[in-house]
């Protein structure tokens, strides 16, 4: 989906449709535009219930997405992320660096309703799962 949905020269993040109940465990992307591909204009990191209600009232559900942690990196974005990591006093927040990049640069948000499987998350038995990171065949 990231491969086919946006131009390869434009960085893009994968997002899920907004779900107020899941917002407290995700970055909530503030978008502009219409359709399955929008533009990031900001991000709120794991908002609490009151902040989620405010975001819904101010932006509307159609302009909110949940960050899924998958992206297409371009050289320009990679350079920006490296510089942000070097500036960080402690562990850098990836999602906040993306939001900072999106202020002056185009960063596409591609919405997918397909479930994803994470690579490297510990399984119930304590070992590493070795599964595909993309459940959607369009993402390969």
N, C-alpha and C positions, 0 to 999 in steps of 0.2 A: 504494500500500500504506500509506504513512504517513497518507494522507488518510482511508482507510476503516478502518484497524486500531485507531485510538485516538481518544478525544474530541479535538476541535479545540482545546480550552482547555488541553490537557496537552502539554507539549513531548515530542518523541519523536526518537530517533535510529534510523537504519537500521543493522542489523548483519548479518553473515554468520555461519553456524554456525561453531563453534570448529574450528580446524585448527592443531594444535601446530606444524606445519612453517611456517605463515604467521604465527605469533604474533610473531616477532621483527621483523616489518615493519608491525605494526598495534598499535593500542591494544586491549588485551584487557579487555572489559567483564565485571565480576562482576555476575551477575544473581540475582534472586530471583523466584520464581513459576514457572509452568509454561506451556507452549504457545508459540505464535509471538510473543506479546507478553508481555514480562517487565518487571521494574523494575530500573533501574541502582542498584547499591549501592556501586559503586566501579569503578576502572579502573587498570590497570597499563600504563604506556606502554612498548611494544616490549620485552617481557621477553626475557632471554637464555634459553638452553636450560634451565639449572638452575631459574630462576624459573618457566618454563613447566611443568616437571615438578611443582614445588611447588604451583602453581595447580591443576593437574589433580587432584593428590592431595587438596588441601584443599577444593576447591569442586565437583569433578566436571565432566565435559564438558558436561552438561546445563545448567549454570549459568554457562558461559563463552561469550562471543560475540566476534567481531572487529568493531571499529568501522569503518564504511564511509565516514564523513565526510559523510553526508547527514542532514539533520534538519529537523524542523518547529520553528520558533522561536515562542515566545509573547512578548508584551511583557515579562512578568516575567523570563523567561530572557534576553532581549535586554538589559534593564537590568543584569542580573547580569554578563553577558559584557562589556559596556562598562565597568563598574566594575572588573572583573578586569583588563582591558587597561590601564586607567589606573594601576592599582596595580603592574603588572609593571615591573620594572627594565629588562628587555630585551624581546625579542619574546615575547608571551604564548603559552602552549601551550593551544590550543583544547580539546584532549581533557582536559587536567587541569582546566581551568575547568569543563567539563561535569561531571566527577567530583565536584568541589567543590560544584557546584550540587545534584547528586543526593543529597548527604548529608542535607540538611534538606527537600528538595522532591521531589515525584514527577517522575521522568523515565522515560518508557516506552522500551523497547528492542524494536523490531520486527525480527524475523528474516526475511530474504529469501534464497532460494537462487538468485535470478535474477542474472545478471552485470550490472554497471553499466558505462557508458562515461562517462569523465570529460570535462567540457568544458574546453577550453583547454590540454590537455596538448600539448606539442610533438609533432608528427609526425616520422617518420624523416627527412623532407626539411627539417626546421627550422621549418616554418610552424605555425600554430595549427590544430588540428582543430576543426571546427565540427560537432559531432555532438550527438545527444540525450544528456542526462545520465542518462536512465533507460531501461534496456532493458525493464523490466517495465511493460506498459501500465497496470497497476493503480496505478503511481506518479504518473501524470499527473493 
